[in-house]
Structures are given as structure tokens and as C-alpha cells.
Amino acid sequence: MHNTLAPNSGIFYLKSKFFLIRVLTYFSFLLIPIWIPKAVGVPSGVQAIAVAAYILFICSQWFFLGKEIDHRLKIYFRVNSSMDRLVYRLFLGMFFFILFFNLLNFLPTKWIYNSFWITWALLGIFYSWPTRGKIIRESVTSNFTEFRYLDSFEKTLVFLVLILFAFSIPDLPVLKEAEALKLFFDPNEKVSGMLWNFIKVNYYPFYKYPDLLNLAWSFHFYFIHLGLFLFVFYALLRFFFSRRLSLLGVFALLSSWSWTKVLVADFGSAIFETYSLLWIWTLLWVTRSSTYRTGLFLGLVGFYGTLIFYQWWLLWIPLLGLIYYFLNTKTNWFLKQGLRYASFGLGLSLLALLTSTGLSQDYFNIHPEYFENFLIVFKRKAFFSLAPLGFLITLLYAFKSNLKPFQNFKMDQTYLRHMLIAGAVLLVYDLLGGSGIFGSFSLMWTLAWFSLVPLELIFQTMSRLRSSRNMIYLVYILICLLDSHFEGRVKIIFRTFDL
């Protein structure tokens, strides 16, 4: 057998080459917060692109940290699609960075700055040297195997999604100070101080530059929270639909004019109203993973919800109850081990709850404008007119799949029932508590999901008529594009960045 670790195998040369390329790329992105403030006269559009690139770099480090945590804790899991793995590791890395940056926040101002750069420098060196041989063979595209074999329609749709997402940025606030920005994004002061500490340290080099701080925080809410929202939505769709319909669902959601209108009215909804999707996907994915060690992620998702709004600590009750129900085929030992891993997040949730303010507010308050918001979101997108039919088909298939129209229809009934139950729990909680967890963005992804059901039924029935399916697919892409108000989104971009 060939010994790849032998001195003449060239492994050291390959590792050195990999290290040099990785470390140069890493520090090129890391130095963005240094050279942007010093670049006098740089157009605002260039600054925006540079800040967006820095945020993309930060997200990549969350992914690498999540991957390293998996390796150290020996967490091996099953996935429904490659996007599950990507989403899981991004959030897992972010959760641990939230904890670490909150520890750094206890340091004096000077040492926060020094620790920030020391942390990234050490991580850069650690991530750049391939400690395992297979890391050399990995690339960015290896984490997107879901999109390796796209056809021409799907490639076009991915391109349209990226373009539309980039041009859907709403008007940015004109505020310059951190405290004023906090009130802009969170006027009701729901967000925990721990989450603000994380954002503060994450963009600490921009603190002395008000314009860049404004841009960085605004882009954080848009690109990170809404970008992850789209990733999670696609991952949820892949539990039930084909790849091309899942892409169409993401495009339909993003092309809704409500996407921009909601953000213009309330930029902070990017974090408040998108948590419901993460909560439901987590329940399905933990059930799918087939390992009790993913209880760690389950607990951290509960902790993250408590950081967003302290009242959401109550969701721990249905979270544990539903996961116990969904995993009722597992042994008691498996469930106890999962609870042991989840207890880490439960303890952090209690800590976040104790440090939150406003605990004397009422917990139950009927939401008076819920139905009105639903009608507004529904009427703004023609594609959503399929949702009522999709809802009816979903209920019938979930509980009476032996009906004649469903003879050629295949959809995982177990996950379908689980999703409906989890969604109903959140809906009832929001109707009674009025906490906003099932707001406009949640209504949008729900309508987009149900709108895909009739199309999935048609596509499966016409499985042998590829040309006809392509024509139907193209028609719905055009329908979504024509009422996307793309010209309005472009005007906002040009006005915001003086283009």
C-alpha cells in the first residue's frame, strides 16, 4: 500500500502550498476593517462591497468553527441535503462566537481591541494549516454539492436569486451612534444585551468610524439574518420538494414586494420574524440526524431564541415536548443523552433570562392585526394564490394519502406531519402571546411553501413529460419576476449608495 505520509510522498509540499494560499486569502479579508477607514475618498458603493466581503469572511469562520466542533465532539449525523450541513455548522459556529465575544466584552476597551485581532490571527493560522489530509482536497464548492449538477433553468434561477438578494437592500438608517442604532433595530428593547455585545465585538474595528459602523450593523441584519433565513428555507423545502422547486420557492419568497416593504417599515424584523423558520427546521433536522449529540444544537437554538426575545424561553416547553414526540421510536437512553447535550443551551437560556430587562411585561396579549398582515402579504404576490389549494392538498395528503389523486404523489408524511404540528404550535403561541415570532416573514415563507405543493403534485404526475414541466417551470419564474418590483429595489440601491 502506498504510504502517503512517507517523506517522499510530497505531503509536506502540498500542505505548505495549501497553507500559503489559505493564509494569504484569510488575512486579505481580515485586513478589510483596517484599510477601508484609511482609504480616503472611496465611493460608498465600494465601501458597501468591502463590508459585505468582510461579513462573508466572518460567516466562513463560523462555518469552520462549527466544523471543528463537530470533529472534536465526534458529532456524526445524517442530512437530508448538503444544505443541512452548511446551515447547521454556520449557526453552531455563530452560537459559540456569541459566547466567546461576550467573554471578551468584559475586558477593558483596549484589550477588547487587542483580543479581537489576536483571536482572528490565531484562528487564521490554525484554519490555514491542514491538520488532516482530506482538508487539502476540500474546496468551497465541496460544501455545495447540492448545486453541483444544476441544469440551465436552475443555474439561471440561482443567478436571479443572488442578483435579487443583492438589490433588495432597504434604505439604511442615517444614525451614527451605537446606542441610536440599537433603538432603530430594536425600538421595543427586546433583544438581549448578550446579542448586542456579540455584534459590538464582531465589528469592533468600525466603532471609531460612525458611517462604517452604520453600514456594518445594517449589513449584519440584512446579509446574515436574511441570508441565513433563505438558506434555512431552502433546507426546509428539500425535506419535501425537488431541487428545482425548492429553488423556485426561495425565488418566490425573495421576489415578493413584501420582502422590501417589511424591512423598510421595520428593519429589526430581519431577526425577530425569521426565528420561527429556524425553530421548525431544527426540529426536523434533529429528528433526521439520528444522533443524540445534535441535542447540543437543539439547546443552542433555544438559547438563541431567548437572546432575541426573553419571552421565547417559554418555547423550551414545546421544543422538548415535540422532540420527545418526534423521537418516540428511540430508546429512553437515547432521549436522556440528547437531553444531557441540550441542557447546555438550557442553562445558557436561564442565564440570558436572568440578565434580560423588562421581565415584568405581560406574557399574553392577543395580536389584533394578525389577519390583516396575512392579507397584505398574500395580496402582494400573485404566486401565493396557489397557497390555499396547497394548504388543502397538504392536509388531505397528511392524513388521507390513500385518495385517488395522490396515487402518484410522493412526499414524506412523517416530516410533513411534524412540520404542521410545529407550525401550529408557533402560530398558537404567537396568537396568544403576540410576541411577533410568526410575523410577516414567517407568513411569507409559509405561503411560499404551500404554493409549491400543487406544483410538486403536477410535476410528479407529469414525470415523463420533461419539456412540459420545463415550460411550466419557466412560466412560474416569469410570474415571480414580473411582480417583483425589481425597478423599485434598484432605485433604493441607487439612492442609498449615491450611484
VOBAVO-477468 format. One record per residue (C-alpha): residue number from 1; residue in three letters; chain; x, y, z. Coordinates in steps of 0.5 Angstrom, whole numbers, plus 500, padded with zeros to 3 digits. Layout:
<rs>
{NUM,ALA,A,{X,Y,Z}}
...
</rs>
This chain:
<rs>
{1,MET,A,{500,500,500}}
{2,HIS,A,{502,507,498}}
{3,ASN,A,{504,511,505}}
{4,THR,A,{502,518,504}}
{5,LEU,A,{506,520,510}}
{6,ALA,A,{513,518,508}}
{7,PRO,A,{518,523,507}}
{8,ASN,A,{518,523,499}}
{9,SER,A,{510,523,498}}
{10,GLY,A,{510,530,498}}
{11,ILE,A,{505,531,503}}
{12,PHE,A,{509,537,506}}
{13,TYR,A,{510,541,500}}
{14,LEU,A,{502,540,499}}
{15,LYS,A,{501,542,506}}
{16,SER,A,{505,548,505}}
{17,LYS,A,{502,550,499}}
{18,PHE,A,{495,550,502}}
{19,PHE,A,{498,554,508}}
{20,LEU,A,{500,560,504}}
{21,ILE,A,{494,560,499}}
{22,ARG,A,{490,560,505}}
{23,VAL,A,{493,565,510}}
{24,LEU,A,{494,570,504}}
{25,THR,A,{487,569,503}}
{26,TYR,A,{485,570,510}}
{27,PHE,A,{489,576,512}}
{28,SER,A,{487,579,506}}
{29,PHE,A,{480,579,508}}
{30,LEU,A,{482,580,515}}
{31,LEU,A,{485,587,514}}
{32,ILE,A,{479,590,511}}
{33,PRO,A,{477,594,517}}
{34,ILE,A,{484,597,517}}
{35,TRP,A,{485,599,510}}
{36,ILE,A,{477,602,509}}
{37,PRO,A,{478,607,514}}
{38,LYS,A,{484,610,511}}
{39,ALA,A,{482,610,504}}
{40,VAL,A,{480,617,503}}
{41,GLY,A,{475,619,498}}
{42,VAL,A,{473,611,497}}
{43,PRO,A,{466,611,494}}
{44,SER,A,{460,609,498}}
{45,GLY,A,{459,603,494}}
{46,VAL,A,{466,601,494}}
{47,GLN,A,{465,601,502}}
{48,ALA,A,{459,597,502}}
{49,ILE,A,{462,592,497}}
{50,ALA,A,{468,591,502}}
{51,VAL,A,{464,591,508}}
{52,ALA,A,{460,585,505}}
{53,ALA,A,{466,582,503}}
{54,TYR,A,{468,582,511}}
{55,ILE,A,{462,580,513}}
{56,LEU,A,{462,574,508}}
{57,PHE,A,{469,572,511}}
{58,ILE,A,{466,573,518}}
{59,CYS,A,{461,567,516}}
{60,SER,A,{466,563,513}}
{61,GLN,A,{470,563,520}}
{62,TRP,A,{463,561,524}}
{63,PHE,A,{463,555,519}}
{64,PHE,A,{470,553,520}}
{65,LEU,A,{469,553,528}}
{66,GLY,A,{462,549,527}}
{67,LYS,A,{466,544,523}}
{68,GLU,A,{472,544,528}}
{69,ILE,A,{467,543,534}}
{70,ASP,A,{464,537,530}}
{71,HIS,A,{471,534,529}}
{72,ARG,A,{473,535,537}}
{73,LEU,A,{466,533,540}}
{74,LYS,A,{465,527,535}}
{75,ILE,A,{459,529,532}}
{76,TYR,A,{457,525,526}}
{77,PHE,A,{450,526,523}}
{78,ARG,A,{445,524,517}}
{79,VAL,A,{443,530,513}}
{80,ASN,A,{437,531,508}}
{81,SER,A,{441,535,503}}
{82,SER,A,{448,538,504}}
{83,MET,A,{445,545,505}}
{84,ASP,A,{443,542,512}}
{85,ARG,A,{450,541,514}}
{86,LEU,A,{452,548,512}}
{87,VAL,A,{446,551,516}}
{88,TYR,A,{448,547,522}}
{89,ARG,A,{455,549,522}}
{90,LEU,A,{454,556,521}}
{91,PHE,A,{449,557,526}}
{92,LEU,A,{453,553,531}}
{93,GLY,A,{460,557,530}}
{94,MET,A,{456,563,531}}
{95,PHE,A,{453,561,537}}
{96,PHE,A,{460,559,540}}
{97,PHE,A,{462,566,538}}
{98,ILE,A,{457,569,541}}
{99,LEU,A,{459,566,548}}
{100,PHE,A,{466,568,546}}
{101,PHE,A,{465,575,545}}
{102,ASN,A,{461,576,551}}
{103,LEU,A,{467,574,555}}
{104,LEU,A,{472,579,551}}
{105,ASN,A,{467,584,553}}
{106,PHE,A,{468,584,560}}
{107,LEU,A,{475,586,558}}
{108,PRO,A,{478,594,558}}
{109,THR,A,{477,597,552}}
{110,LYS,A,{484,597,550}}
{111,TRP,A,{484,589,551}}
{112,ILE,A,{478,588,547}}
{113,TYR,A,{481,591,541}}
{114,ASN,A,{488,587,542}}
{115,SER,A,{484,581,544}}
{116,PHE,A,{480,581,537}}
{117,TRP,A,{486,581,533}}
{118,ILE,A,{489,576,537}}
{119,THR,A,{483,572,536}}
{120,TRP,A,{483,572,529}}
{121,ALA,A,{490,572,528}}
{122,LEU,A,{491,565,532}}
{123,LEU,A,{485,562,528}}
{124,GLY,A,{487,564,521}}
{125,ILE,A,{494,560,523}}
{126,PHE,A,{490,554,526}}
{127,TYR,A,{485,554,520}}
{128,SER,A,{490,555,515}}
{129,TRP,A,{495,549,516}}
{130,PRO,A,{491,543,514}}
{131,THR,A,{492,538,520}}
{132,ARG,A,{488,533,516}}
{133,GLY,A,{490,530,509}}
{134,LYS,A,{483,531,507}}
{135,ILE,A,{482,538,508}}
{136,ILE,A,{487,539,502}}
{137,ARG,A,{482,536,498}}
{138,GLU,A,{477,540,500}}
{139,SER,A,{474,547,497}}
{140,VAL,A,{469,552,498}}
{141,THR,A,{465,548,492}}
{142,SER,A,{465,542,496}}
{143,ASN,A,{461,544,501}}
{144,PHE,A,{455,546,496}}
{145,THR,A,{455,539,493}}
{146,GLU,A,{447,541,493}}
{147,PHE,A,{449,545,487}}
{148,ARG,A,{454,541,483}}
{149,TYR,A,{449,538,478}}
{150,LEU,A,{444,544,476}}
{151,ASP,A,{441,545,469}}
{152,SER,A,{441,551,465}}
{153,PHE,A,{434,553,469}}
{154,GLU,A,{437,552,476}}
{155,LYS,A,{443,556,474}}
{156,THR,A,{439,562,472}}
{157,LEU,A,{435,562,478}}
{158,VAL,A,{441,561,483}}
{159,PHE,A,{443,567,479}}
{160,LEU,A,{437,571,479}}
{161,VAL,A,{436,570,487}}
{162,LEU,A,{443,572,488}}
{163,ILE,A,{442,579,484}}
{164,LEU,A,{435,580,487}}
{165,PHE,A,{438,579,494}}
{166,ALA,A,{444,584,493}}
{167,PHE,A,{439,589,490}}
{168,SER,A,{434,588,496}}
{169,ILE,A,{437,592,501}}
{170,PRO,A,{433,597,504}}
{171,ASP,A,{434,604,506}}
{172,LEU,A,{440,605,511}}
{173,PRO,A,{439,609,518}}
{174,VAL,A,{442,615,518}}
{175,LEU,A,{444,614,525}}
{176,LYS,A,{451,614,527}}
{177,GLU,A,{452,612,534}}
{178,ALA,A,{451,605,537}}
{179,GLU,A,{446,606,542}}
{180,ALA,A,{442,610,537}}
{181,LEU,A,{443,604,532}}
{182,LYS,A,{440,599,538}}
{183,LEU,A,{434,603,538}}
{184,PHE,A,{433,603,531}}
{185,PHE,A,{433,596,530}}
{186,ASP,A,{430,594,537}}
{187,PRO,A,{425,600,539}}
{188,ASN,A,{422,596,544}}
{189,GLU,A,{429,593,547}}
{190,LYS,A,{427,586,546}}
{191,VAL,A,{434,584,544}}
{192,SER,A,{439,581,550}}
{193,GLY,A,{445,585,552}}
{194,MET,A,{449,579,550}}
{195,LEU,A,{447,579,543}}
{196,TRP,A,{449,587,542}}
{197,ASN,A,{455,585,546}}
{198,PHE,A,{457,580,540}}
{199,ILE,A,{455,585,535}}
{200,LYS,A,{459,590,538}}
{201,VAL,A,{466,586,539}}
{202,ASN,A,{464,583,532}}
{203,TYR,A,{465,590,529}}
{204,TYR,A,{470,593,534}}
{205,PRO,A,{475,596,529}}
{206,PHE,A,{469,600,526}}
{207,TYR,A,{467,603,532}}
{208,LYS,A,{471,610,531}}
{209,TYR,A,{468,611,525}}
{210,PRO,A,{461,612,525}}
{211,ASP,A,{459,611,518}}
{212,LEU,A,{462,605,517}}
{213,LEU,A,{459,602,524}}
{214,ASN,A,{452,604,521}}
{215,LEU,A,{454,600,515}}
{216,ALA,A,{457,594,518}}
{217,TRP,A,{451,594,523}}
{218,SER,A,{446,595,518}}
{219,PHE,A,{449,589,513}}
{220,HIS,A,{449,585,519}}
{221,PHE,A,{442,585,520}}
{222,TYR,A,{441,584,512}}
{223,PHE,A,{446,579,510}}
{224,ILE,A,{447,575,516}}
{225,HIS,A,{440,574,519}}
{226,LEU,A,{436,574,512}}
{227,GLY,A,{442,571,508}}
{228,LEU,A,{441,565,513}}
{229,PHE,A,{434,566,513}}
{230,LEU,A,{434,564,506}}
{231,PHE,A,{439,558,507}}
{232,VAL,A,{434,555,512}}
{233,PHE,A,{428,556,508}}
{234,TYR,A,{432,552,502}}
{235,ALA,A,{434,547,507}}
{236,LEU,A,{427,546,510}}
{237,LEU,A,{424,546,503}}
{238,ARG,A,{429,540,501}}
{239,PHE,A,{425,536,506}}
{240,PHE,A,{419,536,502}}
{241,PHE,A,{421,538,495}}
{242,SER,A,{425,537,489}}
{243,ARG,A,{431,542,488}}
{244,ARG,A,{429,546,482}}
{245,LEU,A,{422,547,486}}
{246,SER,A,{426,549,492}}
{247,LEU,A,{430,554,488}}
{248,LEU,A,{423,557,486}}
{249,GLY,A,{420,557,493}}
{250,VAL,A,{426,561,495}}
{251,PHE,A,{426,566,489}}
{252,ALA,A,{418,567,490}}
{253,LEU,A,{420,569,497}}
{254,LEU,A,{425,574,496}}
{255,SER,A,{421,577,490}}
{256,SER,A,{415,579,494}}
{257,TRP,A,{415,586,495}}
{258,SER,A,{413,585,502}}
{259,TRP,A,{421,583,503}}
{260,THR,A,{423,590,502}}
{261,LYS,A,{417,594,505}}
{262,VAL,A,{417,590,511}}
{263,LEU,A,{424,592,512}}
{264,VAL,A,{423,599,510}}
{265,ALA,A,{418,599,516}}
{266,ASP,A,{422,595,521}}
{267,PHE,A,{429,593,519}}
{268,GLY,A,{429,589,526}}
{269,SER,A,{424,584,523}}
{270,ALA,A,{430,581,520}}
{271,ILE,A,{432,578,526}}
{272,PHE,A,{425,577,530}}
{273,GLU,A,{421,574,525}}
{274,THR,A,{426,569,522}}
{275,TYR,A,{427,565,528}}
{276,SER,A,{420,561,527}}
{277,LEU,A,{423,558,521}}
{278,LEU,A,{430,556,524}}
{279,TRP,A,{426,553,530}}
{280,ILE,A,{422,549,526}}
{281,TRP,A,{428,547,521}}
{282,THR,A,{432,545,528}}
{283,LEU,A,{426,540,530}}
{284,LEU,A,{426,537,523}}
{285,TRP,A,{434,536,522}}
{286,VAL,A,{435,534,530}}
{287,THR,A,{430,528,528}}
{288,ARG,A,{433,527,522}}
{289,SER,A,{440,527,524}}
{290,SER,A,{440,520,528}}
{291,THR,A,{445,522,534}}
{292,TYR,A,{443,525,541}}
{293,ARG,A,{449,529,540}}
{294,THR,A,{445,534,536}}
{295,GLY,A,{442,536,542}}
{296,LEU,A,{447,541,543}}
{297,PHE,A,{445,545,537}}
{298,LEU,A,{438,544,539}}
{299,GLY,A,{439,547,546}}
{300,LEU,A,{443,553,543}}
{301,VAL,A,{438,554,538}}
{302,GLY,A,{433,555,545}}
{303,PHE,A,{438,560,548}}
{304,TYR,A,{439,564,541}}
{305,GLY,A,{431,565,542}}
{306,THR,A,{432,567,549}}
{307,LEU,A,{437,572,547}}
{308,ILE,A,{433,575,541}}
{309,PHE,A,{427,576,546}}
{310,TYR,A,{427,574,553}}
{311,GLN,A,{419,571,553}}
{312,TRP,A,{421,566,548}}
{313,TRP,A,{425,562,553}}
{314,LEU,A,{417,559,554}}
{315,LEU,A,{419,556,547}}
{316,TRP,A,{423,551,551}}
{317,ILE,A,{417,547,554}}
{318,PRO,A,{414,545,547}}
{319,LEU,A,{421,545,544}}
{320,LEU,A,{423,539,549}}
{321,GLY,A,{416,536,548}}
{322,LEU,A,{416,536,541}}
{323,ILE,A,{423,533,540}}
{324,TYR,A,{421,528,545}}
{325,TYR,A,{414,526,541}}
{326,PHE,A,{418,526,534}}
{327,LEU,A,{423,521,537}}
{328,ASN,A,{418,517,540}}
{329,THR,A,{422,511,537}}
{330,LYS,A,{428,512,540}}
{331,THR,A,{430,509,547}}
{332,ASN,A,{430,512,553}}
{333,TRP,A,{437,512,554}}
{334,PHE,A,{438,516,547}}
{335,LEU,A,{433,521,549}}
{336,LYS,A,{437,522,556}}
{337,GLN,A,{443,523,552}}
{338,GLY,A,{440,528,548}}
{339,LEU,A,{437,532,554}}
{340,ARG,A,{444,532,557}}
{341,TYR,A,{447,535,551}}
{342,ALA,A,{441,540,550}}
{343,SER,A,{442,542,558}}
{344,PHE,A,{448,546,556}}
{345,GLY,A,{443,551,552}}
{346,LEU,A,{438,551,557}}
{347,GLY,A,{443,553,562}}
{348,LEU,A,{445,559,558}}
{349,SER,A,{438,561,557}}
{350,LEU,A,{437,561,564}}
{351,LEU,A,{443,566,564}}
{352,ALA,A,{440,570,559}}
{353,LEU,A,{433,571,562}}
{354,LEU,A,{436,573,569}}
{355,THR,A,{440,578,565}}
{356,SER,A,{435,581,561}}
{357,THR,A,{431,587,562}}
{358,GLY,A,{423,588,562}}
{359,LEU,A,{421,582,565}}
{360,SER,A,{415,585,569}}
{361,GLN,A,{412,586,562}}
{362,ASP,A,{405,582,560}}
{363,TYR,A,{406,575,557}}
{364,PHE,A,{400,574,554}}
{365,ASN,A,{397,579,549}}
{366,ILE,A,{392,578,543}}
{367,HIS,A,{395,580,537}}
{368,PRO,A,{390,585,534}}
{369,GLU,A,{393,586,527}}
{370,TYR,A,{395,579,525}}
{371,PHE,A,{389,577,520}}
{372,GLU,A,{391,584,517}}
{373,ASN,A,{398,583,516}}
{374,PHE,A,{397,576,513}}
{375,LEU,A,{392,579,508}}
{376,ILE,A,{397,584,506}}
{377,VAL,A,{403,579,505}}
{378,PHE,A,{398,575,501}}
{379,LYS,A,{396,580,496}}
{380,ARG,A,{403,583,494}}
{381,LYS,A,{405,576,491}}
{382,ALA,A,{401,573,485}}
{383,PHE,A,{405,567,486}}
{384,PHE,A,{402,566,493}}
{385,SER,A,{395,565,490}}
{386,LEU,A,{397,558,490}}
{387,ALA,A,{398,557,497}}
{388,PRO,A,{390,556,499}}
{389,LEU,A,{390,550,495}}
{390,GLY,A,{397,548,497}}
{391,PHE,A,{394,548,504}}
{392,LEU,A,{388,544,503}}
{393,ILE,A,{392,539,499}}
{394,THR,A,{397,538,505}}
{395,LEU,A,{392,537,510}}
{396,LEU,A,{389,532,506}}
{397,TYR,A,{395,528,504}}
{398,ALA,A,{398,529,511}}
{399,PHE,A,{392,525,514}}
{400,LYS,A,{389,521,508}}
{401,SER,A,{394,520,503}}
{402,ASN,A,{390,514,500}}
{403,LEU,A,{386,518,496}}
{404,LYS,A,{386,517,488}}
{405,PRO,A,{389,524,487}}
{406,PHE,A,{395,522,491}}
{407,GLN,A,{397,515,488}}
{408,ASN,A,{403,518,484}}
{409,PHE,A,{404,523,489}}
{410,LYS,A,{410,522,494}}
{411,MET,A,{412,526,500}}
{412,ASP,A,{415,524,507}}
{413,GLN,A,{409,524,511}}
{414,THR,A,{412,524,518}}
{415,TYR,A,{416,530,517}}
{416,LEU,A,{410,533,514}}
{417,ARG,A,{406,532,520}}
{418,HIS,A,{412,534,524}}
{419,MET,A,{412,541,521}}
{420,LEU,A,{405,542,521}}
{421,ILE,A,{405,541,529}}
{422,ALA,A,{411,545,530}}
{423,GLY,A,{408,551,526}}
{424,ALA,A,{401,550,529}}
{425,VAL,A,{405,551,536}}
{426,LEU,A,{408,557,534}}
{427,LEU,A,{402,560,531}}
{428,VAL,A,{398,559,537}}
{429,TYR,A,{404,562,542}}
{430,ASP,A,{404,568,537}}
{431,LEU,A,{397,569,537}}
{432,LEU,A,{396,569,545}}
{433,GLY,A,{403,572,547}}
{434,GLY,A,{403,577,541}}
{435,SER,A,{411,576,541}}
{436,GLY,A,{412,577,534}}
{437,ILE,A,{415,570,532}}
{438,PHE,A,{410,569,527}}
{439,GLY,A,{410,576,523}}
{440,SER,A,{411,578,516}}
{441,PHE,A,{417,574,514}}
{442,SER,A,{414,568,517}}
{443,LEU,A,{408,569,514}}
{444,MET,A,{412,570,507}}
{445,TRP,A,{415,563,508}}
{446,THR,A,{409,559,510}}
{447,LEU,A,{405,562,504}}
{448,ALA,A,{411,560,499}}
{449,TRP,A,{412,553,502}}
{450,PHE,A,{404,552,501}}
{451,SER,A,{405,555,494}}
{452,LEU,A,{410,550,492}}
{453,VAL,A,{405,544,494}}
{454,PRO,A,{401,544,488}}
{455,LEU,A,{407,545,483}}
{456,GLU,A,{410,539,486}}
{457,LEU,A,{404,535,485}}
{458,ILE,A,{403,537,478}}
{459,PHE,A,{411,535,477}}
{460,GLN,A,{411,528,480}}
{461,THR,A,{404,527,475}}
{462,MET,A,{408,529,469}}
{463,SER,A,{415,526,471}}
{464,ARG,A,{415,523,464}}
{465,LEU,A,{414,530,460}}
{466,ARG,A,{420,534,461}}
{467,SER,A,{419,539,456}}
{468,SER,A,{412,541,459}}
{469,ARG,A,{415,541,466}}
{470,ASN,A,{420,546,464}}
{471,MET,A,{415,550,460}}
{472,ILE,A,{411,551,467}}
{473,TYR,A,{417,552,471}}
{474,LEU,A,{419,558,466}}
{475,VAL,A,{412,561,467}}
{476,TYR,A,{412,561,474}}
{477,ILE,A,{419,564,474}}
{478,LEU,A,{417,570,470}}
{479,ILE,A,{411,570,474}}
{480,CYS,A,{415,571,480}}
{481,LEU,A,{420,576,477}}
{482,LEU,A,{414,581,474}}
{483,ASP,A,{411,583,480}}
{484,SER,A,{418,583,484}}
{485,HIS,A,{418,591,483}}
{486,PHE,A,{426,590,481}}
{487,GLU,A,{426,597,479}}
{488,GLY,A,{424,600,486}}
{489,ARG,A,{429,596,489}}
{490,VAL,A,{434,598,484}}
{491,LYS,A,{432,605,486}}
{492,ILE,A,{433,604,493}}
{493,ILE,A,{440,602,492}}
{494,PHE,A,{442,608,488}}
{495,ARG,A,{439,613,493}}
{496,THR,A,{442,609,499}}
{497,PHE,A,{449,609,496}}
{498,ASP,A,{449,615,491}}
{499,LEU,A,{450,611,485}}
</rs>
